[in-house]
Amino acid sequence: MKNEDKIFVAGHRGMVGSAICRALRAAGYSNLALRTRTELDLTDRSAVDAFFAEEKIDYVFLAAAKVGGIIANDMLGGDFIRENLLIQTHVIDAAYRNGVRKMMFLGSSCIYPKLAEQPISEESLLTGSLEPTNLPYAVAKIAGKVMCDAYRKQFGFDGFTVMPSNVYGPGDNFDPNTSHVVAGLMQRFHKAKLSRAEEVVAWGTGAPLRELIFADDLADACVFLMNAYEDGGMINVGSGREISIRDLTRQVADVVGYEGKIMWDRSRPDGTPRKIMNNSRLEALGWRAKTPLRSGLEKMYAWYLEEVAA
């Protein structure tokens, strides 16, 4: 990418999209085409077509998606698969037909089989059954990845897919009904601290292992890959470090300053037992995550206090 190239960041108000915008600006890319959902509904094909025809976009970061945690995915699967299929289909197709030079599609590690061999390599895709609680979302993301590959093969369109591990950071969703694990825990402990609650109930057993990546690290990797990655297909992006949900829960409580008891509701689902990515392809290109988990959690909580809890 050149500094003057026009870059569309779809989903620029979300956690990852806003981080990508910060990374782009820090690297000197200022010609950003940004639209809110009110200004451009990506589920509306005619609106997407008109936007691309008018704006003459050079590069696309497709970070727009309907996302949520285990319960939201399980209960609202129809919404998740419909909206995500519409968004990615419209953007990928319009980008190709309007001469976009290169496009990055943001996937999700939930596309991998529930019991995939660990660490999970890119070749694990479609080799086993998916986690049932987020099946509709995962199927939509797989479809987006396959669409990028098919357009590359048939039309020569330069699209590729980034598969991040669990993302956390400033801009995360703290809605208790739809949040992911880190944001959900952070909000719960913050409210418990304010109310001086004697205990907080966490879901499941705490045994599952997760690999977390700070949103700004992921964004840095996305900009790096847009410039350095030429192979198409998909590439994993993770921190290379994993932590149990139990240890993560304790660490979030410590960052927030909650000193009460943590109880575990074993009737709640655990989700996938272990999920750590094989990041060897990315590391071979010369990129590694920089932000330690504790530092990332502290930055996230500082943002939460200023932007959400204030």
C-alpha positions in Angstrom: 0.0 0.0 0.0 1.0 3.6 -0.7 0.2 6.4 1.7 -2.2 8.0 -0.9 -4.1 4.8 -1.6 -7.8 4.9 -0.6 -8.5 2.3 2.0 -12.0 1.1 3.2 -12.1 -0.3 6.7 -15.5 -2.0 7.0 -16.6 -2.0 10.6 -14.3 0.8 11.7 -16.3 1.5 14.8 -15.9 -2.0 16.2 -13.0 -3.3 18.3 -10.9 -4.6 15.5 -11.9 -2.1 12.9 -11.1 0.8 15.1 -7.7 -0.7 16.0 -7.0 -1.2 12.3 -7.7 2.5 11.7 -5.3 3.4 14.5 -2.6 1.2 13.0 -3.1 2.6 9.5 -2.9 6.2 10.7 0.2 5.4 12.8 1.8 4.0 9.7 1.0 7.1 7.6 -2.1 6.0 5.8 -4.6 8.8 6.0 -6.9 8.3 3.0 -9.4 6.2 4.8 -13.0 5.7 3.5 -15.1 5.2 6.6 -18.8 4.8 6.9 -21.1 4.1 9.8 -23.9 1.6 9.5 -26.3 4.4 9.2 -24.3 5.9 6.3 -23.8 2.5 4.6 -25.7 -0.7 5.4 -23.5 -3.5 4.2 -26.5 -5.9 4.1 -28.0 -3.7 1.3 -26.4 -4.8 -1.9 -27.4 -1.8 -4.0 -25.9 0.6 -1.3 -22.6 -1.4 -1.3 -22.4 -1.4 -5.1 -23.0 2.3 -5.2 -20.4 3.0 -2.6 -17.6 1.0 -4.3 -18.5 2.5 -7.7 -18.3 6.0 -6.4 -15.3 5.8 -4.0 -12.8 3.9 -6.2 -11.3 2.0 -3.3 -7.8 0.5 -3.6 -7.7 -1.7 -0.5 -10.3 -3.2 1.8 -10.1 -4.5 5.4 -13.4 -6.3 6.0 -13.8 -6.3 9.8 -17.5 -5.7 9.8 -19.5 -8.6 11.3 -22.3 -9.4 13.7 -20.4 -10.9 16.7 -21.2 -12.2 20.2 -20.4 -14.7 22.9 -21.5 -18.2 23.5 -25.1 -17.4 24.6 -25.7 -14.9 21.8 -24.4 -17.3 19.2 -26.5 -20.1 20.5 -29.8 -18.1 20.8 -29.5 -15.8 17.8 -28.0 -18.2 15.2 -30.4 -17.1 12.4 -29.4 -13.4 12.8 -25.7 -14.3 12.9 -25.6 -16.4 9.7 -27.9 -14.1 7.7 -26.2 -10.8 8.5 -22.7 -12.1 8.1 -23.4 -13.9 4.9 -25.0 -10.7 3.5 -22.2 -8.4 4.6 -19.3 -10.5 3.3 -21.0 -11.5 0.1 -21.8 -7.9 -0.9 -18.4 -6.5 0.1 -16.3 -9.2 -1.5 -18.2 -9.2 -4.8 -18.4 -5.4 -5.0 -14.6 -5.1 -4.2 -13.8 -7.5 -7.1 -16.1 -5.9 -9.6 -14.9 -2.4 -8.8 -11.2 -3.1 -9.2 -10.0 -3.3 -5.6 -6.3 -4.2 -5.6 -6.3 -6.3 -2.5 -8.7 -7.3 0.3 -8.4 -8.8 3.7 -11.3 -10.7 5.2 -11.4 -11.1 8.9 -12.3 -14.6 9.9 -12.5 -16.3 13.4 -10.8 -19.2 15.0 -14.2 -20.7 15.7 -14.2 -21.9 12.1 -11.8 -24.7 13.2 -13.1 -28.1 14.3 -14.0 -28.3 18.0 -11.5 -31.1 18.6 -8.8 -29.9 16.2 -5.3 -31.0 16.8 -3.4 -28.4 18.8 -1.9 -26.0 18.0 -4.4 -25.5 15.2 -2.9 -25.2 11.7 -4.6 -23.6 8.7 -4.9 -27.1 7.2 -7.3 -28.1 10.0 -10.2 -26.3 8.3 -13.1 -28.6 7.5 -11.5 -31.7 9.0 -14.0 -32.2 11.8 -17.2 -31.1 13.5 -17.6 -27.5 14.7 -18.5 -26.3 18.1 -22.4 -26.4 18.1 -22.9 -23.2 20.1 -21.4 -21.0 17.4 -22.1 -23.1 14.4 -24.1 -20.5 12.3 -21.5 -17.8 12.8 -18.6 -20.3 12.0 -20.4 -21.5 8.8 -20.8 -17.9 7.7 -17.1 -17.2 8.3 -16.1 -20.3 6.4 -18.2 -19.2 3.5 -16.4 -15.9 3.4 -13.1 -17.5 3.4 -14.1 -19.9 0.6 -15.6 -17.0 -1.4 -12.3 -15.2 -1.3 -10.5 -18.3 -2.4 -13.0 -19.0 -5.2 -12.8 -15.4 -6.5 -9.0 -15.7 -6.5 -9.0 -18.9 -8.5 -11.7 -17.9 -11.0 -11.2 -14.2 -11.4 -7.7 -13.5 -10.1 -9.0 -11.3 -7.3 -6.4 -10.7 -4.6 -8.3 -11.5 -1.5 -7.1 -13.4 1.6 -8.4 -14.3 5.1 -6.9 -13.6 8.5 -7.9 -16.1 11.3 -7.3 -14.4 14.7 -7.4 -16.1 18.0 -9.7 -14.6 20.7 -9.5 -10.8 20.5 -9.8 -8.4 23.4 -9.1 -4.7 24.0 -10.5 -1.2 23.8 -13.7 -1.0 21.9 -14.9 -4.4 22.9 -18.6 -5.1 23.4 -19.6 -5.1 27.1 -23.3 -6.0 26.7 -23.8 -8.7 29.3 -26.0 -10.6 26.8 -23.7 -10.6 23.8 -20.2 -10.0 25.1 -17.2 -12.3 24.7 -15.4 -13.8 27.7 -12.9 -11.0 28.6 -15.4 -8.1 28.3 -18.1 -10.1 30.1 -15.8 -10.9 33.0 -14.5 -7.3 33.2 -17.9 -5.8 33.4 -19.2 -8.4 35.9 -16.2 -7.8 38.2 -16.4 -4.0 37.9 -20.1 -4.0 39.0 -19.3 -6.5 41.8 -16.6 -4.2 43.1 -18.9 -1.2 43.1 -21.7 -3.1 44.8 -19.2 -4.8 47.2 -20.6 -8.2 46.2 -19.2 -11.1 48.2 -19.0 -13.4 45.2 -19.2 -13.5 41.4 -20.4 -16.5 39.4 -18.4 -17.5 36.4 -19.7 -19.9 33.8 -18.5 -23.4 33.2 -15.7 -25.2 34.8 -12.9 -22.8 34.1 -10.8 -25.6 32.5 -10.9 -24.6 28.8 -7.7 -23.0 27.4 -7.8 -20.0 25.2 -5.2 -18.0 23.2 -5.9 -14.2 23.5 -4.6 -11.4 21.2 -4.8 -7.7 22.0 -6.8 -5.8 19.4 -4.0 -3.4 18.5 -1.6 -6.3 18.0 -4.1 -7.9 15.6 -4.5 -4.6 13.8 -0.7 -4.3 13.4 -0.6 -7.8 12.0 -3.4 -7.0 9.5 -1.6 -4.0 8.1 1.6 -5.9 8.0 0.0 -8.8 6.1 -1.7 -6.4 3.6 1.7 -5.3 2.6 3.7 -8.6 3.1 1.4 -11.5 2.4 0.9 -12.7 -1.2 -0.2 -16.3 -0.9 -4.0 -16.0 -0.6 -6.0 -18.6 1.3 -5.8 -17.9 5.1 -3.3 -17.2 7.7 -3.5 -17.6 11.5 -2.9 -14.6 13.7 -2.4 -15.2 17.4 -0.3 -14.3 20.4 1.2 -17.8 20.7 0.3 -17.9 24.4 -2.6 -19.6 26.1 -4.4 -19.4 29.4 -7.1 -21.3 31.2 -10.5 -19.6 31.6 -10.0 -20.0 35.4 -6.7 -18.2 35.4 -8.0 -15.6 33.0 -10.9 -15.0 35.3 -8.6 -14.4 38.3 -6.4 -12.1 36.3 -9.3 -10.0 35.2 -10.6 -9.8 38.7 -7.1 -8.7 39.9 -6.9 -6.0 37.2 -10.4 -4.7 38.1 -9.6 -4.8 41.8 -12.3 -7.2 42.8 -11.4 -9.1 46.0 -14.5 -11.3 46.6 -15.0 -15.0 45.9 -15.3 -16.5 42.4 -17.8 -19.3 42.1 -18.2 -21.6 39.0 -21.6 -22.5 37.5 -20.9 -25.9 36.0 -24.3 -26.0 34.4 -23.2 -23.4 31.9 -21.4 -24.4 28.7 -17.6 -24.5 28.5 -17.4 -24.3 24.7 -14.3 -25.7 22.9 -11.9 -27.3 25.4 -8.7 -25.9 23.9 -8.0 -23.5 21.1 -4.5 -22.3 20.4 -3.3 -21.4 16.9 -0.3 -22.5 15.0 1.2 -19.1 14.0 4.3 -20.5 12.2 3.4 -19.0 8.8 3.0 -15.5 10.3 6.1 -15.8 12.4 8.1 -16.9 9.3 7.1 -13.6 7.7 8.7 -11.8 10.6 5.7 -10.8 12.8 5.0 -11.6 16.5 2.5 -10.2 19.0 4.0 -7.6 21.4 1.4 -7.0 24.1 1.6 -9.2 27.3 -1.9 -10.2 28.6 -1.7 -8.3 31.8 -0.7 -5.1 30.0 -3.5 -5.6 27.5 -6.1 -6.1 30.2 -5.0 -3.0 32.0 -5.3 -0.9 28.8 -8.7 -2.4 28.2 -10.0 -1.6 31.7 -8.7 1.9 31.5 -10.6 2.4 28.3 -13.7 0.8 29.9 -13.6 3.2 32.9 -13.3 6.2 30.6 -15.7 5.2 27.8 -18.2 2.8 29.3 -18.4 3.0 33.0 -18.1 6.8 33.2 
